[in-house]
C-alpha cells in the first residue's frame, strides 16, 4: 500500500496528508504513482485532457501506460496537482504492447494488425472502443439514441459495451449494470476503462464472465481478465437466430 506524504497547498500553505492512488495494471499487479519529493505541488488553474494523465511503467510487467494524475482538494478551494515521477521517453527498440500481447494462446479468427485511434476526449474513448470491437468482429456498432437511459455507450448485433473515460477506477456497480443490460438483451457485454477497475469490480466481472479491457491514450485496449482473453482468441460468439 502507498505511504502517505505531506502536501502543502501553494495558495494558503495549509498542510495535509495525501496517499498516492494505486491502480491495477492489465497484468493484475498494483501500480502506485511515484510522488516526486523534490518538486513542489502546484495549483490547477486550467485542466486539459492531456494534463489528466501521467505516464508510469508497471514494476511487475514493465507495461507503459497512462494513469490519472493525482490531485488533492484543499479546504481553501484550491485544486492541488501532486508532482509525479513519470517514465522516461521510450528507448529505441522497446517492444510496444498491443491487443492480445500476453493473452491466451490458441487459434482464433484471422485479423489484420490493429491500428489504434488516439484518445484526446471522452468521445474519442468511445470511438476507440467501437474501432476495437469492429476489429474483434462485431459489426453495426452505434451509440444509443438516449444515453441517459440506454445503459451502454455502444450497441451492435450481439453486443453492448460501456466505456469509462474518467480518472477513477470503474466500480462494481458499473460492471453489474452493464451485465444486466447484456442479460436483458441476450448479448455479449464488454467493458472498457481508462483508469482500470476496482478490485471488487474485477472479481465480480470474473464471476459474471464480463470481458474487461483497459485503454491508454494511444487507444490500444488490453485484456484484463480471462473473459477478455477468450474474446480476443475466439472472436464474437455465434448468435442464435
C-alpha positions in Angstrom: 0.0 0.0 0.0 1.2 3.5 -0.8 2.7 5.6 2.0 1.1 8.9 2.9 3.1 12.1 2.1 2.6 15.6 3.4 1.3 18.1 0.8 1.3 21.9 1.4 -1.2 24.0 -0.5 0.6 26.6 -2.7 -2.2 29.1 -2.1 -3.0 29.0 1.6 0.1 27.0 2.9 -2.2 24.6 4.7 -0.6 21.1 5.0 -2.4 17.9 4.8 -1.7 14.2 4.3 -2.0 12.6 0.8 -2.0 8.9 -0.1 -0.9 8.3 -3.7 -3.6 6.3 -5.6 -3.0 2.7 -6.6 -4.3 1.3 -9.8 -4.5 -2.1 -11.3 -2.3 -3.0 -14.4 -3.6 -5.2 -17.1 -1.2 -7.9 -15.7 -3.1 -7.7 -12.4 -0.3 -6.1 -10.4 -0.9 -2.9 -8.4 0.6 0.3 -9.8 1.3 3.2 -7.4 2.2 6.5 -8.9 5.6 7.6 -7.6 5.4 11.1 -6.0 8.3 13.5 -6.9 9.5 14.5 -3.4 11.9 17.1 -4.9 9.2 19.1 -6.6 6.5 21.3 -5.0 2.8 20.8 -5.7 1.1 23.4 -7.8 -2.4 24.8 -8.2 -4.5 23.6 -11.1 -5.8 26.8 -12.8 -6.8 25.1 -16.0 -7.2 21.4 -16.8 -6.9 19.8 -20.3 -7.5 16.1 -21.2 -3.7 15.5 -21.7 -3.0 17.1 -18.3 -5.1 14.5 -16.5 -2.8 11.6 -17.3 0.7 10.5 -16.1 2.9 8.0 -17.9 4.2 5.4 -15.5 5.6 1.9 -16.0 4.3 -1.2 -14.2 7.1 -2.5 -11.9 5.9 -6.1 -12.5 5.5 -6.4 -16.3 7.1 -3.2 -17.5 4.0 -2.2 -19.3 3.9 1.5 -20.0 0.5 3.1 -19.5 -1.3 6.4 -18.8 -2.7 6.8 -15.3 -4.9 9.5 -13.7 -2.7 12.3 -12.5 -3.2 12.7 -8.7 -4.9 15.8 -7.4 -5.9 16.9 -4.0 -8.7 19.4 -2.9 -7.6 21.9 -0.3 -10.2 23.3 2.2 -9.4 26.8 0.7 -10.9 25.7 -2.6 -7.6 25.2 -4.5 -7.1 22.0 -6.6 -3.6 20.9 -5.9 -1.7 19.0 -8.6 0.7 16.5 -7.0 4.1 16.1 -8.8 4.7 12.6 -10.2 7.9 10.9 -11.5 6.9 10.0 -15.0 8.5 7.2 -17.1 11.4 8.4 -19.3 10.9 8.7 -23.0 10.5 5.4 -24.9 14.0 3.9 -25.5 14.7 2.8 -29.1 13.8 -0.8 -29.7 11.4 -1.1 -26.8 8.7 -3.6 -27.7 5.3 -1.9 -27.9 2.3 -3.6 -26.2 -0.7 -4.4 -28.4 -4.0 -6.2 -28.4 -3.6 -9.8 -27.2 0.0 -9.4 -26.0 0.4 -12.0 -23.3 -3.1 -13.2 -23.9 -4.4 -16.7 -24.2 -2.8 -18.8 -26.8 -4.7 -20.7 -29.5 -6.0 -20.4 -33.0 -8.5 -17.6 -33.4 -10.1 -15.6 -36.2 -7.6 -14.2 -38.7 -7.4 -10.4 -38.3 -5.2 -7.6 -39.7 -2.9 -5.8 -37.3 -4.9 -3.5 -35.1 -4.4 0.2 -35.7 -5.4 2.2 -32.6 -7.3 5.5 -32.5 -5.7 8.2 -30.4 -7.7 9.3 -27.4 -7.9 13.0 -26.6 -11.5 13.4 -25.4 -14.2 11.2 -23.8 -15.9 10.9 -27.2 -12.5 9.6 -28.6 -12.6 6.9 -26.0 -15.9 5.7 -27.2 -14.8 5.8 -30.8 -11.6 3.9 -29.9 -13.7 1.2 -28.2 -16.0 0.9 -31.2 -13.0 0.6 -33.5 -11.6 -2.2 -31.4 -14.9 -4.1 -31.2 -15.1 -3.9 -35.0 -11.6 -5.3 -35.1 -12.7 -8.2 -32.9 -15.6 -9.0 -35.3 -18.6 -7.1 -34.1 -20.4 -5.1 -36.7 -23.1 -2.5 -36.9 -22.0 -0.6 -33.8 -23.8 2.6 -32.9 -24.2 4.9 -29.9 -27.6 4.8 -28.2 -30.2 7.4 -29.1 -30.7 8.3 -25.4 -27.5 7.7 -23.4 -29.2 8.7 -20.1 -31.5 5.6 -20.2 -29.5 3.3 -22.5 -27.3 1.5 -20.0 -24.5 1.3 -22.6 -22.3 3.5 -24.7 -22.3 1.3 -27.8 -24.7 -1.2 -29.3 -24.5 -3.6 -32.1 -25.8 -7.0 -33.2 -24.8 -9.3 -30.4 -23.0 -6.8 -28.2 -23.3 -3.9 -25.8 -20.3 -2.0 -24.5 -19.6 0.5 -21.8 -16.7 3.0 -21.9 -15.5 4.7 -18.7 -13.2 7.6 -19.6 -13.0 9.0 -16.1 -9.9 9.2 -13.9 -11.4 7.0 -11.3 -11.3 3.1 -11.3 -14.5 1.6 -12.6 -16.8 0.4 -9.8 -18.5 -2.9 -9.3 -21.9 -1.2 -9.7 -21.0 -0.1 -13.2 -19.9 -3.6 -14.1 -23.1 -5.1 -12.8 -25.3 -2.5 -14.6 -23.7 -3.4 -17.9 -24.1 -7.1 -17.2 -27.8 -6.6 -16.5 -28.1 -4.7 -19.8 -26.4 -7.6 -21.7 -28.5 -10.2 -19.9 -31.8 -8.4 -20.7 -30.9 -8.2 -24.4 -29.2 -11.7 -24.6 -26.0 -10.2 -26.0 -22.3 -10.0 -25.0 -21.4 -7.2 -22.6 -17.9 -5.7 -22.9 -16.4 -3.0 -20.6 -13.6 -0.6 -21.5 -11.9 1.7 -18.9 -9.1 4.2 -19.0 -8.4 4.2 -15.2 -8.7 0.4 -14.7 -11.1 -1.3 -12.3 -11.7 -1.5 -8.6 -10.7 -4.9 -7.1 -14.3 -5.9 -6.3 -15.3 -4.8 -9.8 -12.7 -7.2 -11.4 -13.8 -10.0 -9.1 -17.4 -9.5 -10.0 -16.7 -9.4 -13.7 -14.9 -12.7 -13.4 -17.9 -14.2 -11.7 -20.2 -12.9 -14.4 -17.9 -13.6 -17.4 -17.8 -9.9 -18.4 -14.7 -9.1 -20.7 -12.8 -6.2 -19.2 -10.3 -4.1 -21.1 -8.2 -1.1 -20.1 -7.2 1.5 -22.7 -4.4 4.1 -22.7 -4.3 7.4 -24.6 -3.0 5.7 -27.7 -6.3 3.9 -27.9 -4.9 0.4 -27.6 -7.1 -1.8 -25.4 -5.5 -4.5 -23.3 -7.4 -7.5 -21.8 -7.7 -7.5 -18.0 -9.4 -10.9 -17.4 -9.8 -14.4 -18.9 -13.1 -13.4 -20.5 -11.3 -10.7 -22.4 -8.6 -13.0 -23.5 -11.2 -15.5 -24.7 -13.0 -12.8 -26.7 -9.7 -11.9 -28.4 -8.8 -15.5 -29.1 -12.2 -16.7 -30.2 -14.0 -13.6 -31.5 -17.7 -12.9 -31.1 -19.9 -15.9 -30.0 -22.2 -17.2 -32.7 -25.6 -15.7 -32.5 -28.7 -17.9 -32.3 -31.5 -16.5 -34.5 
